[in-house]
Amino acid sequence: MKKEKISKRKIQGAKTKESIYKIAKKLFLEHGIENVSVDTIVESAGVSKGTFYVHFESKDALASLLINDYVTEIDLDYKSYLEMLSNETSASNIVILMMKRIAEVIENKIGYENMKVLYKAHLTKTIDVNSLVSYNRELYKMFEYILNNGVEQGEFRSDISVDILSHHFVLAMRGITFEWCIRYPDFNLKEQILEHAEIMLKGIIKKAEF
């Protein structure tokens, strides 16, 4: 009987934690992390503040967990998109298509307010956003894969390592996204990312030999 009570308590605790998590995610995406308080979360979840702190150390700790899970979810979306592309598509065209997809996700799924908060978190260290910037992130591995295929197929130059190339594409994405944040709304993210990608590709596509 005692074990059954403990089991029921654990199950209920897990359900409560999941409920708080889902409601916080919805609120963060709708209003931005900075504009949502613990009070707002617990009110929407129908729990007490004490219950919140039983499951999460702080709002920032919850935000860090959500960001980590969200990055994984988004990268799975990128991976699914990459796998849908035809094997006949050139590596340079895949780079362009992936850059376009990334710009669309940042603009329409993540949004300006949340990107602004993420950049601020990088600087203030209030929220752990390492999952977003780690070079072990799946998105960055995808770029390594695409660029490596381009080199192996003879489309891209082989005198620059794939690791360096992928790092520079990542740096370009970060820099342009930051520029979008500071110039919003007078900056076309998709247009600028695609333009920069084409410039970078011109530097690595092998010239035809006659």
N, C-alpha and C positions, 0 to 999 in steps of 0.2 A: 504493500500500500504506500509506504514511504517513497519507494523508488518511482512509483507511478505519479505521485504528487510532484516529485522533483522533475520528472520527465515532462509533465504538463506545464510546469513553470518555465522550463527551458524552451519549450515549443512556443509558449505565449510570448516569452522574452524575445525570441528570434523574430516572431511575427511583428512585434512592436518595433523592433529595430529596423526591419525591412520597411515598415510603414513610414517611419520617420525619414528613412533614406529616400524613399520614392517621392515623398512630399517635398523634401528639401531640394531634390533634383529638379522637380517641376518648378518650384519657386525660383531657384537660382537661374534656370534657363529663361524663365519669363521676365524676371525683374533684375537679374544680375546679382552676383554673390554679395557685393557690397551693400545692396539695397534690401537684403533680407536678414532679419535678426533672429536670434534663437527664440525670442518671444513669438515672432510670426510663425516660425516652424512649429513650435509646440501647440500654438493655438489652432493651426490648420490640421495638425495631426491628432488633436484632441487628447494630448498627454500633458503631464506636468513637466516643469523644468527639471525637477529631480530625476524623472524618468529619462529625459534627454541625456543628462550627464551620466546616467548609469551606462548608457550605450556608446556615447561619444564624449571624448575629452573636452572638446570645444567645437565651435562652429568652424574654425579653421581646420581642425582635424577631420571633420566631416567633409568639408570642401575639398581637402587633399584627397580623400578616399574617392569622392565623386569624380574629381578630375582624372585620377588614375584610371578609374573604370571607364570614364568617358573617352579618354585617349585610346584605350584598348578597343572600345566599340567603334570609334571613328576609323581606326586603323584596319579593323576587320572590313569596314565598308570600302576603304581604299583597296584592300586586297581583293575583295569580291569584284570590284570594278576592273582591276588589273587583269584578273583571270578571265573576265568576259571579253577582253579585247582579242581580236584575231591574231593568230600566230604569224599572219602575213604582214601585220602592221610593223613598220620600221621602228627602230629604237627611238629615233628622234621624234617621230609622231607620237609614240607612247609617252615620251617626256612631256610633250605639249599637252596631250590629253590629261595626264595626271596633274599637271600644274593647273589646268583649267578646273579640274574636279576639286582640287584643294582650295582654290579661290572661292568656288561656289559653296563649299562646306563652311569655310570661315565666315563668309558673308551671310549665308542663309540659315545655317544650322547652329553655329557657335554664336555669331553676332558680335557687333562692335563693342557693346557694353562688357560682355564677358572677356573678350580679347584684351580690352583695356585693363580689366582687373588682373588678368593673367600676367601681363607685362609689369604691372605694379608689384605683383607678388614676387616676380623675379628679382626686383630691386630691393624690396623691403624684407623679403624672406619670411613673411607672415604666414604664407601658405606653401606647403611643399609641392612644387610643380616640376620636380625632377623628371617625372614620367613624360612630361611634355617636351623636354629639351635633351633627354638622354640620346646619345648616338646609338644606343642599343634598341631604340624605338623601332617598331616594325616598319613604319613609314620610311625611315632612313635606309633600312635594309632593302626595301623595295627599290629605292633609287639605285642602290649598289647593284642590285640584280639587273635592272634595266640597262644601266650604263655598261655593266660587264658584258651583257649580251651584245650591246652595240660594238664594243671593242672586239669581241670574239667573231662577230659577223663581218668585221672589217669596215663598219660604218663610221666608227669613231677612232680617233688617234689612240695609239697604244703607248705613246711616250709620256703620258701623264697617268699616274695610278688611279684606278677606279675609286679608291678610298678618298683621294684628294678631290677628285671630280664630284663625288657625292656630297662631301663636306661643303664644297662651294655652292652647290645647288641648294643645300639646306640653309647656308648662310644667306643666300639671296632671298629665299622665301621668308626667312625671319626678318631680314632688313626691310623688305617691301611691305610686309604685314605691319611692322612697326610704323613705317611711313604712313600707311593707311590709317592707323590709329591716331597719329598726331595731326593728320590733315583731313580727317573725316569731317564732313561728307564730301569734300571737294577733291576726292582722289579715287580713281577707278581701279580697284584692287585687281580684278581679273585682267583688265587691259594691260596694266603695268607688269603683272607677273608673266603674262604671255610674251610681252615685248622683251622682257629681260631674258626669259628662257630662250627665245629665238637668237638673241645676241650671244648668249653663252654657247648655244649649239653651233653657231657659225665658227666658233673658236675651236671646236673639237671634232667637227665632221671632217673626215678625210677628203682631200681634194682628189678629183679624178685624175688618173695618170694617163698621159697619151704617149 
